[in-house]
């Protein structure tokens, strides 16, 4: 298990007000009030901490998901080309997309990590998602810290709506999440599971400095997948 300590519930806020950190990240309450832009550092104390996490890059805002994201995200999950690159079947029904989003939110509740919704910082257009998931290395299936125990491996993944391919958003978002995970979640090592036929994601991994290692066959997809190892935390 590659971490320095299981993530707690009190370590979400790692930047001070007005300060830029690694990869120009900051943590804000995306649902805060009284901050003209909606990204002030005021805190809604009646919401769980994970709902307040928001990372910024030069062009993107990365926020945690809500049930209201289902319709916009359905364009991504229902796209057969996108899902083929992820070794997954497209999701035909909106209710299935809702269930996938709820599953991602469960990851935040249970493990303190999960997917981020990617939006353009200027006009708030949704471009896709990227984030972290726990895999059990015994069969390379999605799991939790508790269930996988010493076999738990955090994985960094990304998927963009096809209209937003080719702009460098995946690399920008993944780099920000990687740096946040190492800094704020006490994770020592991240991997990315990428289909050998997914050239686009392989190029993103290369730009992130990751290197391909072993080829595995996850039990839930039964498709060959290459484990890309990211540079460990310093």
RANOR-V721503 format. One record per backbone hydrogen bond with DSSP energy under -0.5 kcal/mol. CO is the residue of the C=O (numbers start at 1). NH is the residue of the N-H. E is the energy in kcal/mol with one decimal. If there is no record, write none. Layout:
CO/NH/E
CO/NH/E
This chain:
1/3/-1.1
2/188/-0.8
2/189/-0.9
12/14/-1.0
16/19/-2.1
21/24/-2.1
22/25/-1.1
25/21/-1.3
26/28/-0.5
28/30/-0.8
29/32/-2.0
35/38/-3.9
35/39/-0.7
40/29/-1.6
43/45/-1.1
44/47/-1.7
48/51/-1.3
49/52/-1.9
50/53/-1.2
53/64/-1.0
55/62/-3.3
59/121/-2.8
60/57/-2.4
61/63/-0.6
61/119/-2.3
62/55/-2.8
63/117/-3.7
66/69/-2.0
67/70/-1.5
69/73/-2.6
70/74/-1.6
71/75/-0.6
72/75/-0.8
73/76/-0.9
73/77/-2.1
74/78/-2.3
76/79/-1.1
77/91/-2.6
78/80/-0.6
79/83/-2.5
80/84/-2.0
81/85/-1.5
82/86/-0.7
83/86/-0.7
83/88/-2.9
84/87/-1.6
85/195/-0.6
90/92/-0.7
93/96/-0.8
93/97/-1.3
94/98/-2.5
95/99/-2.0
96/100/-2.0
97/101/-2.4
98/102/-2.4
99/103/-2.2
100/104/-1.9
101/105/-2.2
102/106/-2.2
103/107/-1.5
104/108/-1.4
105/109/-2.3
106/110/-3.0
107/111/-2.8
107/112/-0.6
107/113/-1.1
108/112/-1.2
114/132/-1.9
115/65/-0.6
116/130/-1.9
117/63/-2.1
117/119/-0.5
118/127/-2.8
118/128/-1.0
119/61/-3.0
120/124/-1.8
125/120/-2.2
127/161/-2.5
128/118/-2.8
129/159/-2.6
130/116/-3.4
131/157/-2.6
133/155/-3.0
134/143/-3.1
135/137/-0.7
135/153/-2.3
136/139/-1.3
136/140/-2.1
136/141/-1.0
139/219/-2.2
141/136/-2.7
144/148/-2.6
145/149/-1.9
148/151/-2.3
149/152/-1.7
151/137/-2.4
152/2/-0.8
153/135/-2.3
154/191/-1.4
155/133/-1.8
155/157/-0.6
157/131/-2.4
159/129/-2.8
161/164/-2.5
162/165/-1.8
164/167/-0.8
168/172/-2.0
169/173/-2.8
170/174/-2.7
171/175/-2.3
172/176/-1.6
173/177/-2.4
174/178/-2.7
175/179/-2.2
176/180/-2.2
177/181/-3.0
178/182/-2.1
179/183/-2.0
180/184/-3.6
180/185/-0.6
181/185/-1.5
181/187/-1.3
186/4/-4.4
186/5/-0.7
188/233/-2.6
190/230/-2.5
191/156/-3.1
192/194/-0.7
192/228/-3.2
194/226/-2.9
195/198/-1.8
197/199/-1.3
198/202/-1.9
199/203/-2.1
200/204/-1.9
201/205/-2.6
202/206/-2.2
203/207/-2.3
204/208/-1.7
205/210/-2.6
206/209/-1.4
211/229/-3.2
214/227/-3.0
216/225/-3.1
218/221/-0.6
218/222/-3.0
223/218/-0.7
224/196/-0.5
225/216/-3.3
226/194/-2.5
226/228/-0.7
227/213/-2.6
227/229/-0.5
228/192/-2.2
228/230/-0.5
229/211/-2.2
